[in-house]
């Protein structure tokens, strides 16, 4: 790791023929001198340019230079506009740029002023509107408008935004697109009542997404452990909050993938692991043996 300025200077002594990895590490390092970042900002390797653009220590002067520089591959400019060091003035300037990728980058930056986000929320390009929907500073009013967007990916981003209100999430829980409903299921703001309704969703992805919700309660995990789809049961089997009794139940599941997750779960009891150590599947037997809770 390059974690101090002295190490970076030593690497720069080899600048005539640096390794690709060294250049990337230097470009990403928070301690890299500004003069070095300036040089790497116009490197012929576009991925190095992106590293500089993403570096939270890259000063505004370098970021501005990168926006004005003519690259053969200018994808790094998107990352420049996402950098927290970029100025409000430059965000405003590029919010009307003809390049939709740059407008989308502006839309996703938390520093972008509300008035600019409002304009971008009505952009003709769905990628730009999606950026607004993802932005944690987007107002509830804008999220409400975007929740009715014709594009599925925009509504998905609204459903995935932790600042989206319970009322909006309740409406999106009935969305025609299963990915949108799955995002609602995994959102920590979603009410218990909506989660309960989604337990009977026709799509297994939605039900599995409930398991991924950090606030899911043990009773729901127990309920989903009996789901008809092994994708859902597998999600329960790998969850670290699943009750020991539920893991014991899943250790007899007909699906190899479910039993495999039980064998690897750090919450699985020694008694259950002993059962899995005799499983017909050799991989599961090995996983049970390697579990820290396994005892002979």
For each residue, the residues with C-beta under 8 A, 3 or more apart:
1: 25
2: 7 8 11 22 25 26 29 31
3: 7 29 31
4: 7 8 31
5: 8 9 31 32 33
6: 9 10
7: 2 3 4 10 11
8: 2 4 5 11 12 26 29 31 32 33 36
9: 5 6 12 13
10: 6 7 13 14
11: 2 7 8 14 15 18 22 26
12: 8 9 15 26 36
13: 9 10
14: 10 11 17 18 22
15: 11 12 18
16:
17: 14
18: 11 14 15 22 23 26
19: 22 23
20: 23 24 45
21: 24 25
22: 2 11 14 18 19 25 26
23: 18 19 20 26 27 40 43 45 48
24: 20 21 27 28 47 48 51
25: 1 2 21 22 28 29
26: 2 8 11 12 18 22 23 29 32 36 40
27: 23 24 32 37 40 43 48 51 52 55
28: 24 25 51 54 55
29: 2 3 8 25 26 32 55 57
30: 55 56 57
31: 2 3 4 5 8 57
32: 5 8 26 27 29 36 37 40 55 57
33: 5 8 36 37
34: 37 38 59 61 62
35: 38 39
36: 8 12 26 32 33 39 40
37: 27 32 33 34 40 41 52 55 57 58 59 62
38: 34 35 41 42 62 65
39: 35 36 42 43
40: 23 26 27 32 36 37 43 48 49 51 52
41: 37 38 49 52 53 58 62 65 66 69
42: 38 39 49 65 66 69 71
43: 23 27 39 40 48 49 52
44:
45: 20 23 48 49
46: 49 50 71 72 73 75 76
47: 24 50 51
48: 23 24 27 40 43 45 51 52
49: 40 41 42 43 45 46 52 53 66 71 73 76
50: 46 47 53 54 75 76 79
51: 24 27 28 40 47 48 54 55
52: 27 37 40 41 43 48 49 55 58 62 66 76
53: 41 49 50 58 63 66 76 77 78 79 80 83
54: 28 50 51 79 82 83
55: 27 28 29 30 32 37 51 52 58 83
56: 30 83 84 85
57: 29 30 31 32 37
58: 37 41 52 53 55 62 63 83 85
59: 34 37 62 63 85
60: 63 64 85 86 87
61: 34 64 65
62: 34 37 38 41 52 58 59 65 66
63: 53 58 59 60 66 67 80 83 85 86 90
64: 60 61 67 68 87 90
65: 38 41 42 61 62 68 69
66: 41 42 49 52 53 62 63 69 76 77 80
67: 63 64 77 80 81 90 94
68: 64 65
69: 41 42 65 66
70: 74
71: 42 46 49 74 76 77
72: 46
73: 46 49 76
74: 70 71 77
75: 46 50 78 79 101
76: 46 49 50 52 53 66 71 73 79 80
77: 53 66 67 71 74 80 81 102 105
78: 53 75 81 82 101 102 104 105
79: 50 53 54 75 76 82 83 105
80: 53 63 66 67 76 77 83 86 105
81: 67 77 78 86 90 91 94 102 105 106 109
82: 54 78 79 86 105 108 109
83: 53 54 55 56 58 63 79 80 86
84: 56 109 110 111
85: 56 58 59 60 63
86: 60 63 80 81 82 83 90 91 109 111
87: 60 64 90 91
88: 91 92 111 112 113
89: 92 93
90: 63 64 67 81 86 87 93 94
91: 81 86 87 88 94 95 106 109 111 112 113 116
92: 88 89 95 113 116
93: 89 90 96 97
94: 67 81 90 91 97 102 103 105 106
95: 91 92 103 106 107 112 116 119 120
96: 93 103
97: 93 94 102 103 106
98:
99: 102 103
100: 103 104 123 125 127 128
101: 75 78 104 105 127
102: 77 78 81 94 97 99 105 106
103: 94 95 96 97 99 100 106 107 120 123 125 128 131
104: 78 100 101 107 108 125 127 128 130 131
105: 77 78 79 80 81 82 94 101 102 108 109 131
106: 81 91 94 95 97 102 103 109 112 116 120 131
107: 95 103 104 112 117 120 123 128 129 130 131 132 135
108: 82 104 105 131 132 134 135
109: 81 82 84 86 91 105 106 112 135
110: 84 135 136 137
111: 84 86 88 91
112: 88 91 95 106 107 109 116 117 120 135 137
113: 88 91 92 116 117
114: 117 118 137 139
115: 118 119
116: 91 92 95 106 112 113 119 120
117: 107 112 113 114 120 121 132 135 137 138 139 142
118: 114 115 121 122 142
119: 95 115 116 122 123
120: 95 103 106 107 112 116 117 123 128 129 131 132
121: 117 118 129 132 133 138 142 145 146
122: 118 119 129
123: 100 103 107 119 120 128 129 132
124: 128
125: 100 103 104 128 129
126: 129 130 149 151 153 154
127: 100 101 104 130 131
128: 100 103 104 107 120 123 124 125 131 132
129: 107 120 121 122 123 125 126 132 133 146 149 151 154
130: 104 107 126 127 133 134 151 153 154 157
131: 103 104 105 106 107 108 120 127 128 134 135
132: 107 108 117 120 121 123 128 129 135 138 142 146
133: 121 129 130 138 143 146 149 154 155 157 158 161
134: 108 130 131 138 157 160 161
135: 107 108 109 110 112 117 131 132 138 161
136: 110 161 162 163
137: 110 112 114 117
138: 117 121 132 133 134 135 142 143 146 161 163
139: 114 117 142 143
140: 143 144 163 164 165 168
141: 144 145
142: 117 118 121 132 138 139 145 146
143: 133 138 139 140 146 147 158 161 163 164 165 168
144: 140 141 147 148 165 168
145: 121 141 142 148 149
146: 121 129 132 133 138 142 143 149 154 155 157 158
147: 143 144 155 158 159 164 168 171 172
148: 144 145 155
149: 126 129 133 145 146 154 155 158
150: 154
151: 126 129 130 154 155
152: 155 156 177 179 180
153: 126 130 156 157
154: 126 129 130 133 146 149 150 151 157 158
155: 133 146 147 148 149 151 152 158 159 172 175 177 180
156: 152 153 159 160 177 179 180 183
157: 130 133 134 146 153 154 160 161 183
158: 133 143 146 147 149 154 155 161 164 168 172
159: 147 155 156 164 169 172 175 180 181 183 184 187
160: 134 156 157 183 186 187
161: 133 134 135 136 138 143 157 158 164 187
162: 136 187 188 189
163: 136 138 140 143 189
164: 140 143 147 158 159 161 168 169 172 187 189
165: 140 143 144 168 169 189
166: 169 170 189 190 191 194
167: 170 171
168: 140 143 144 147 158 164 165 171 172
169: 159 164 165 166 172 173 184 187 189 190 191 194
170: 166 167 173 174 191 193 194
171: 147 167 168 174 175
172: 147 155 158 159 164 168 169 175 180 181 183 184
173: 169 170 181 184 185 190 194 197 198
174: 170 171 181
175: 155 159 171 172 180 181 184
176: 180
177: 152 155 156 180 181
178: 181 182 201 203 205 206
179: 152 156 182 183 205
180: 152 155 156 159 172 175 176 177 183 184
181: 159 172 173 174 175 177 178 184 185 198 201 203 206
182: 178 179 185 186 203 205 206 208 209
183: 156 157 159 160 172 179 180 186 187 209
184: 159 169 172 173 175 180 181 187 190 194 198
185: 173 181 182 190 195 198 201 206 207 209 210 212 213
186: 160 182 183 209 210 212 213
187: 159 160 161 162 164 169 183 184 190 213
188: 162 213 214 215
189: 162 163 164 165 166 169
190: 166 169 173 184 185 187 194 195 213
191: 166 169 170 194 195
192: 195 196
193: 170 196 197
194: 166 169 170 173 184 190 191 197 198
195: 185 190 191 192 198 199 210 213 216 220
196: 192 193 199
197: 173 193 194 200 201
198: 173 181 184 185 194 195 201 206 207 210
199: 195 196 207 210 220 223 224
200: 197
201: 178 181 185 197 198 206 207
202: 206
203: 178 181 182 206 207
204: 207 208 227 229 231 232
205: 178 179 182 208 209 231
206: 178 181 182 185 198 201 202 203 209 210
207: 185 198 199 201 203 204 210 211 224 227 229 232
208: 182 204 205 211 212 229 231 232 235
209: 182 183 185 186 205 206 212 213
210: 185 186 195 198 199 206 207 213 216 220 224
211: 207 208 216 221 224 232 235 236 239
212: 185 186 208 209 216 235
213: 185 186 187 188 190 195 209 210 216
214: 188
215: 188
216: 195 210 211 212 213 220 221 239 241
217: 220 221
218: 221 222 241 242 243 246
219: 222 223
220: 195 199 210 216 217 223 224
221: 211 216 217 218 224 225 236 239 241 242 243 246
222: 218 219 225 226 243 246
223: 199 219 220 226
224: 199 207 210 211 220 221 227 232 233 235 236
225: 221 222 233 236 237 242 246 249 250
226: 222 223 233
227: 204 207 224 232 233 236
228:
229: 204 207 208 232 233
230: 233 234 253 254 255 257 258
231: 204 205 208 234 235
232: 204 207 208 211 224 227 229 235 236
233: 224 225 226 227 229 230 236 237 250 253 255 258
234: 230 231 237 238 255 257 258 261
235: 208 211 212 224 231 232 238 239
236: 211 221 224 225 227 232 233 239 242 246 250
237: 225 233 234 242 247 250 253 258 259 261 262 265
238: 234 235 261 264 265
239: 211 216 221 235 236 242 265
240: 265 266 267
241: 216 218 221 267
242: 218 221 225 236 237 239 246 247 250 265 267
243: 218 221 222 246 247
244: 247 248 267 268 269 272
245: 248 249
246: 218 221 222 225 236 242 243 249 250
247: 237 242 243 244 250 251 262 265 267 268 269 272
248: 244 245 251 269 271 272
249: 225 245 246 252
250: 225 233 236 237 242 246 247 253 258 259 261 262
251: 247 248 259 262 263 268 272 275 276
252: 249 259 275
253: 230 233 237 250 258 259 262
254: 230 258
255: 230 233 234 258 259
256: 259 260 281 283 284
257: 230 234 260 261
258: 230 233 234 237 250 253 254 255 261 262
259: 237 250 251 252 253 255 256 262 263 276 279 281 284
260: 256 257 263 264 281 283 284 287
261: 234 237 238 250 257 258 264 265
262: 237 247 250 251 253 258 259 265 268 272 276
263: 251 259 260 268 273 276 279 284 287 288 291
264: 238 260 261 268 287 291
265: 237 238 239 240 242 247 261 262 268 291
266: 240 291 292 293
267: 240 241 242 244 247
268: 244 247 251 262 263 264 265 272 273 276 291 293
269: 244 247 248 272 273 293
270: 273 274 293 294 295
271: 248 274 275
272: 244 247 248 251 262 268 269 275 276
273: 263 268 269 270 276 277 288 291 293 294 295
274: 270 271 277 278 288 294 295
275: 251 252 271 272 278 279
276: 251 259 262 263 268 272 273 279 284 285 287 288
277: 273 274 285 288 289 294
278: 274 275 285
279: 259 263 275 276 284 285 288
280:
281: 256 259 260 284 285
282: 285 286
283: 256 260 286 287
284: 256 259 260 263 276 279 281 287 288
285: 276 277 278 279 281 282 288 289
286: 282 283 289 290
287: 260 263 264 276 283 284 290 291
288: 263 273 274 276 277 279 284 285 291 294
289: 277 285 286 294
290: 286 287 294
291: 263 264 265 266 268 273 287 288 294
292: 266
293: 266 268 269 270 273
294: 270 273 274 277 288 289 290 291
295: 270 273 274
296:
